[in-house]
Amino acid sequence: MAQSMTVGEDSGITGATTAPAARRGLSPWLVAMLALAMFINFADRGSLAVAAPLLGRQLAIGPAAMGILLSSFFWTYSLAQPLAGMVAQRWPIRWVMAGGLLAWSLATMLCGLAGGFYSLLLLRMLVGLGESVIYPANARFLAEHAPAHQSGQANGVISAAMFAGPVAGTLVGGLVLAQYGWRPVFVVLGGVSLLWLLPWFATTLPAPSPRAGAHAAATTDAPPGWIEMLTNRRFWAVSIGHFCYCYPAYLLLTWLPSFLVNAQHYSLSQLAWIGAAIPLCSAAGCVISGTLSDRGIAAGRDETAMRKRFMVGGMAATGLSMLAATFAPDGAVVVVCLASTAFSCGIMSPMSFTAAQKLAGPLAAGRWMGLQNMIGNLAGIAAPIITGLVVAQTGSYRMAFLIPAVMCLGGMAAWGPWMGPITPVAWRGHRRSAGGGPATTVD
């Protein structure tokens, strides 16, 4: 039997890989490149949080105004997600990823030149716009190329890098902050990020997989429309669960450095080490859930049961950890509770993205993730502002921790009975039977 030829992704030609290649899935190098991009993405988006304790004092920016600055990244990041999903679904992933990284890295560097609140506000919005493409691009790429037994691990490694980014950003940025001040924090983090472009352009990307080709053969060329996606029950279930997961994660990302310095009275050097250790707990959770769920699926266990075990269990553990942080007897115990929260968030992270990729399928993964990430990252707008207002009104962070604790109840319901099975959605008006007639089932 003749084998079809393969071509690179950037050529724009659709090809097929051999069956053995499909079984192998993505190469470790490609997963590492995607993970490194996510690592850089989160290191750069957390740069303001690292600089905030010193920046706020020098520029006379109070807690409420700082909450707005920390939130501003998510204004453009969240609202641009549907457009980013369309771009990622339509254009070559190589150029989508490279263009986004170039834009957000340069904007991060320019934050080091900001003279006040409004210039920082504008630049942080530009950082958010550049970073908006990464999740839709990853979703499309993994939906096309990662087989079921690898998707959890691939998402786990990428999610681990997502949480490890703030580790490096907090550690490196915190040490730079203590030694040189807040302006070099932005210049160093943004400048180093640009180095990723060199190996990215030297990497050969795979052609569309047989799985994507088979899906395309059974459908029309156009992805499902916005109305069809927005009226799908499972889309809303996974998206609302994503919001409930994002809120505590972004509370830690944006306010943890200020909490450690202003409430716990740690030095800037201590901030660098403690603030870096907590996101490591999230990274560990990502690797554990991604690896164990894939092993269970490879051993023949039900995919929905394996994924949901970590999704719903992680949500419950996050709520309990935040509740404990609210009422813990002393500051040291609060820090331990926040580390537990970070670990639980890590457990959930790869499962949320893996479920979305499975539900959407290769035809709609980029657009789905754009919408889901827009809804989820509204938590990035809400968490910094609400936390800042709570701190400004009460002088304490404790009540701010209670909000995500209650929110996790809704997340458990969304990812549990509301979402139903994690199986591909049969898009109305797109799915066709082998004989050309209408599909026998729709979602």
Salt bridges, closest charged atoms under 4 A:
ASP10 OD2 - ARG94 NE 2.05
GLU131 OE1 - ARG45 NE 3.00
GLU144 OE2 - ARG140 NE 3.29
GLU144 OE1 - HIS145 NE2 3.51
GLU228 OE1 - HIS430 NE2 3.42
ASP294 OD1 - ARG307 NH1 2.91
GLU303 OE2 - ARG307 NH2 3.83
GLU303 OE1 - LYS358 NZ 3.38
ASP443 OD2 - ARG234 NH2 2.60
